[in-house]
Amino acid sequence: MERIKNSVRLTGFAGMDPVLVNFANEKKMARLSLGVNEFYKNSLGEAVDHTQWFNLIFWNQKVDLVENLVKKGSAMRIEGKLSTQTYTDKNGEQRYITEIIVNQLEVVDKYDL
């Protein structure tokens, strides 16, 4: 039996310019959102164009690639793993955020999608 793996592959467009963070210990991080379009027909036969948004996190050497190659609207393919964090908001309610920690990035021509 094959081992189960936490793995995500997506192709879409950067929804924003990367937000870069430098840490004191020379670690770097970049955040950005990725929009993935889905096209389908609903139960009435109407064409629907729906965009889902995903939060991406890049670390260290991947940050250099993102900083140099990605800007809002860039088309890209990513592979990574899901990471869910919990926190308590100012009203005392528990919140969850799911991000994709990217380990592979390919910037592509938008016409190749």
BELBELUR-V892538 format. One line per field, one symbol per residue. ss: DSSP state (H for helix, E for strand, - for the rest). phi: phi as a letter, one per 20 degrees, with the letter a starting at -180 (. if undefined). psi: psi as a letter, one per 30 degrees, with the letter a starting at -180 (. if undefined). A space follows every 50 residues. Layout:
ss: ???
phi: ???
psi: ???
This chain:
ss: -------EEEEEEE----EEEE-----EEEEEEEEEEEEEE-----EEEE EEEEEEEEE-HHHHHHHHH-----EEEEEEEEEEEEEE-----EEEEEEE EEEEEEEE-HHH-
phi: .fffcebccbcacfeaffddcddfemecbccadcedeccbdefenefcdd dddcedccclfffffffeddbgnfebdccacfcdddbdffenefcccdcd eedcccecffeef
psi: kkkkkjkkklkakkflkkjkkkleggklkkklkkkkkkklkafggkkkjk kkkkkkkkkcefeeeeeffklkfkklklkalkkklklklfggkklkkklk jkfkkjklkfff.
